[in-house]
Amino acid sequence: MYKAVLVICLFACLGLTACSRQQSDWEKTRASNTADAYELFLKNYPNGEFAAQAHARVKELYEERDWQKARDIDSADAYQAFLKQYPDGKWAEEARIRVENFSLAATPTNGTSAGPGAAAADAEPPVATPAEPPAETPARHATPQPTHKTAQKASTTPSPPSKAAPAARAGPESVSGKYGVQLGAFKTGEAAANRLWTTLSGKYPQLLSGLSPHISTREVATGTMYRLQVVNLSGKRASALCKGLKAHSQACEVLRPAH
């Protein structure tokens, strides 16, 4: 009886020692926080108490590593490869948004490319030029010749087209409060634009404080383009906002006011 109790106590001590060693190794692994450390832990304790947590952390670390690689390359192919490997990962939605923008940037529409930069051209229509007066046609019937005073008065009266010309040439900077910023363009629908706004407003709350999203649509050769914008800004606010977003590698384009 005494021997049996001794054996049970011995096994209990061994079990406690093993648990204590596993706990200690787990704490060291967490402190190291590298994929290699977690894989070594899993090799030593494949069915241990912390195995599930180790597997999950290894996956997260590999995804973070591959996402950083995709961002460094910054191409549609890189983001598509990332999505293929992590279709439901932490960065999957942002990768889809970036693939969408690359796709639109490569699609020509009436000589211009889609994407954040395309809207600047849309917002600035060509400068209007005064219409040429119709050419004189010979009169069929004789008309009275103008007197000297009438001719002198007509020569000193400026024609209406010459008055309109300076206003047509006025720069957009002279218009206050009607600038905007385009944040992205999508062809899959309005939902994609809304998802980008949710992402950006969550990541950059200070930059986008007090602003509301505006979705502008435009028909192109391949269908409808949905452009995410913020509008009714001053020129200073629009420039500062876009500069701040670009500092975080977020594409944007200042929209200048239309005439």
Contacts in CASP RR format, 6 or more apart in sequence:
PFRMAT RR
TARGET T0000
AUTHOR 0000-0000-0000
METHOD contacts of the structure
MODEL  1
MYKAVLVICLFACLGLTACSRQQSDWEKTRASNTADAYELFLKNYPNGEF
AAQAHARVKELYEERDWQKARDIDSADAYQAFLKQYPDGKWAEEARIRVE
NFSLAATPTNGTSAGPGAAAADAEPPVATPAEPPAETPARHATPQPTHKT
AQKASTTPSPPSKAAPAARAGPESVSGKYGVQLGAFKTGEAAANRLWTTL
SGKYPQLLSGLSPHISTREVATGTMYRLQVVNLSGKRASALCKGLKAHSQ
ACEVLRPAH
19 49 0 8 1.000
22 45 0 8 1.000
22 48 0 8 1.000
22 49 0 8 1.000
22 50 0 8 1.000
25 41 0 8 1.000
25 44 0 8 1.000
25 45 0 8 1.000
26 41 0 8 1.000
26 49 0 8 1.000
26 50 0 8 1.000
26 54 0 8 1.000
28 37 0 8 1.000
29 37 0 8 1.000
29 38 0 8 1.000
29 40 0 8 1.000
29 41 0 8 1.000
29 54 0 8 1.000
33 57 0 8 1.000
33 61 0 8 1.000
34 61 0 8 1.000
35 58 0 8 1.000
35 61 0 8 1.000
35 62 0 8 1.000
35 65 0 8 1.000
38 54 0 8 1.000
38 57 0 8 1.000
38 58 0 8 1.000
38 61 0 8 1.000
39 58 0 8 1.000
41 50 0 8 1.000
41 54 0 8 1.000
42 51 0 8 1.000
42 54 0 8 1.000
42 55 0 8 1.000
42 58 0 8 1.000
45 51 0 8 1.000
60 90 0 8 1.000
63 86 0 8 1.000
63 89 0 8 1.000
63 90 0 8 1.000
63 91 0 8 1.000
64 90 0 8 1.000
66 82 0 8 1.000
66 85 0 8 1.000
66 86 0 8 1.000
67 82 0 8 1.000
67 86 0 8 1.000
67 90 0 8 1.000
67 91 0 8 1.000
67 95 0 8 1.000
69 78 0 8 1.000
70 78 0 8 1.000
70 79 0 8 1.000
70 81 0 8 1.000
70 82 0 8 1.000
70 95 0 8 1.000
71 249 0 8 1.000
75 102 0 8 1.000
76 98 0 8 1.000
76 99 0 8 1.000
76 102 0 8 1.000
76 103 0 8 1.000
76 106 0 8 1.000
79 95 0 8 1.000
79 96 0 8 1.000
79 98 0 8 1.000
79 99 0 8 1.000
79 102 0 8 1.000
80 99 0 8 1.000
82 91 0 8 1.000
82 95 0 8 1.000
83 92 0 8 1.000
83 95 0 8 1.000
83 96 0 8 1.000
83 99 0 8 1.000
86 92 0 8 1.000
86 95 0 8 1.000
93 195 0 8 1.000
93 199 0 8 1.000
94 199 0 8 1.000
96 192 0 8 1.000
97 192 0 8 1.000
97 195 0 8 1.000
97 196 0 8 1.000
97 199 0 8 1.000
100 186 0 8 1.000
100 187 0 8 1.000
100 188 0 8 1.000
100 192 0 8 1.000
101 115 0 8 1.000
101 116 0 8 1.000
101 184 0 8 1.000
101 185 0 8 1.000
101 186 0 8 1.000
101 251 0 8 1.000
103 187 0 8 1.000
104 113 0 8 1.000
104 114 0 8 1.000
104 115 0 8 1.000
104 185 0 8 1.000
104 186 0 8 1.000
104 187 0 8 1.000
104 225 0 8 1.000
105 113 0 8 1.000
105 114 0 8 1.000
105 115 0 8 1.000
106 113 0 8 1.000
107 113 0 8 1.000
107 114 0 8 1.000
107 187 0 8 1.000
107 220 0 8 1.000
107 221 0 8 1.000
107 222 0 8 1.000
109 118 0 8 1.000
109 220 0 8 1.000
109 221 0 8 1.000
109 225 0 8 1.000
110 220 0 8 1.000
112 118 0 8 1.000
112 121 0 8 1.000
114 185 0 8 1.000
114 187 0 8 1.000
114 220 0 8 1.000
114 225 0 8 1.000
115 182 0 8 1.000
115 184 0 8 1.000
115 185 0 8 1.000
115 227 0 8 1.000
115 253 0 8 1.000
116 182 0 8 1.000
116 183 0 8 1.000
116 184 0 8 1.000
116 185 0 8 1.000
116 251 0 8 1.000
116 252 0 8 1.000
116 253 0 8 1.000
117 182 0 8 1.000
117 253 0 8 1.000
118 185 0 8 1.000
118 253 0 8 1.000
119 182 0 8 1.000
119 185 0 8 1.000
119 216 0 8 1.000
119 227 0 8 1.000
119 229 0 8 1.000
119 253 0 8 1.000
119 255 0 8 1.000
120 182 0 8 1.000
120 253 0 8 1.000
120 254 0 8 1.000
120 255 0 8 1.000
120 256 0 8 1.000
122 218 0 8 1.000
123 255 0 8 1.000
123 256 0 8 1.000
123 257 0 8 1.000
123 258 0 8 1.000
124 172 0 8 1.000
124 256 0 8 1.000
124 258 0 8 1.000
124 259 0 8 1.000
125 258 0 8 1.000
125 259 0 8 1.000
127 168 0 8 1.000
127 169 0 8 1.000
127 259 0 8 1.000
128 168 0 8 1.000
128 259 0 8 1.000
129 168 0 8 1.000
130 161 0 8 1.000
130 162 0 8 1.000
130 164 0 8 1.000
130 165 0 8 1.000
130 168 0 8 1.000
131 161 0 8 1.000
133 159 0 8 1.000
133 161 0 8 1.000
146 154 0 8 1.000
168 259 0 8 1.000
170 259 0 8 1.000
171 259 0 8 1.000
172 256 0 8 1.000
172 257 0 8 1.000
172 258 0 8 1.000
172 259 0 8 1.000
173 235 0 8 1.000
173 256 0 8 1.000
175 257 0 8 1.000
176 234 0 8 1.000
176 235 0 8 1.000
177 232 0 8 1.000
177 233 0 8 1.000
177 234 0 8 1.000
177 235 0 8 1.000
177 257 0 8 1.000
178 231 0 8 1.000
178 232 0 8 1.000
178 233 0 8 1.000
178 257 0 8 1.000
178 258 0 8 1.000
179 233 0 8 1.000
179 234 0 8 1.000
179 235 0 8 1.000
179 237 0 8 1.000
179 238 0 8 1.000
179 254 0 8 1.000
179 255 0 8 1.000
179 256 0 8 1.000
179 257 0 8 1.000
180 229 0 8 1.000
180 230 0 8 1.000
180 231 0 8 1.000
180 232 0 8 1.000
180 233 0 8 1.000
180 235 0 8 1.000
180 238 0 8 1.000
180 254 0 8 1.000
180 255 0 8 1.000
181 229 0 8 1.000
181 230 0 8 1.000
181 233 0 8 1.000
181 238 0 8 1.000
181 241 0 8 1.000
181 242 0 8 1.000
181 245 0 8 1.000
181 252 0 8 1.000
181 253 0 8 1.000
181 254 0 8 1.000
181 255 0 8 1.000
182 227 0 8 1.000
182 228 0 8 1.000
182 229 0 8 1.000
182 252 0 8 1.000
182 253 0 8 1.000
182 255 0 8 1.000
183 196 0 8 1.000
183 197 0 8 1.000
183 200 0 8 1.000
183 228 0 8 1.000
183 229 0 8 1.000
183 230 0 8 1.000
183 245 0 8 1.000
183 250 0 8 1.000
183 251 0 8 1.000
183 252 0 8 1.000
184 193 0 8 1.000
184 196 0 8 1.000
184 227 0 8 1.000
184 228 0 8 1.000
184 251 0 8 1.000
184 252 0 8 1.000
185 225 0 8 1.000
185 226 0 8 1.000
185 227 0 8 1.000
185 228 0 8 1.000
186 192 0 8 1.000
186 193 0 8 1.000
186 196 0 8 1.000
186 225 0 8 1.000
186 226 0 8 1.000
186 227 0 8 1.000
186 228 0 8 1.000
187 220 0 8 1.000
187 222 0 8 1.000
187 223 0 8 1.000
187 224 0 8 1.000
187 225 0 8 1.000
187 226 0 8 1.000
189 224 0 8 1.000
189 226 0 8 1.000
190 215 0 8 1.000
190 226 0 8 1.000
192 226 0 8 1.000
193 213 0 8 1.000
193 215 0 8 1.000
193 226 0 8 1.000
193 227 0 8 1.000
193 228 0 8 1.000
194 213 0 8 1.000
194 215 0 8 1.000
194 228 0 8 1.000
196 228 0 8 1.000
197 213 0 8 1.000
197 228 0 8 1.000
200 208 0 8 1.000
200 245 0 8 1.000
200 250 0 8 1.000
201 208 0 8 1.000
203 248 0 8 1.000
204 244 0 8 1.000
204 245 0 8 1.000
204 248 0 8 1.000
204 250 0 8 1.000
207 241 0 8 1.000
207 244 0 8 1.000
207 245 0 8 1.000
208 230 0 8 1.000
208 241 0 8 1.000
211 230 0 8 1.000
211 241 0 8 1.000
212 230 0 8 1.000
213 228 0 8 1.000
213 229 0 8 1.000
213 230 0 8 1.000
214 228 0 8 1.000
214 229 0 8 1.000
214 230 0 8 1.000
214 231 0 8 1.000
215 226 0 8 1.000
215 227 0 8 1.000
215 228 0 8 1.000
215 229 0 8 1.000
216 226 0 8 1.000
216 227 0 8 1.000
216 229 0 8 1.000
217 224 0 8 1.000
217 225 0 8 1.000
217 226 0 8 1.000
217 227 0 8 1.000
218 224 0 8 1.000
218 225 0 8 1.000
218 227 0 8 1.000
219 225 0 8 1.000
229 255 0 8 1.000
230 241 0 8 1.000
231 255 0 8 1.000
233 241 0 8 1.000
235 254 0 8 1.000
238 254 0 8 1.000
238 255 0 8 1.000
239 254 0 8 1.000
241 252 0 8 1.000
242 252 0 8 1.000
242 253 0 8 1.000
242 254 0 8 1.000
245 251 0 8 1.000
245 252 0 8 1.000
246 252 0 8 1.000
END
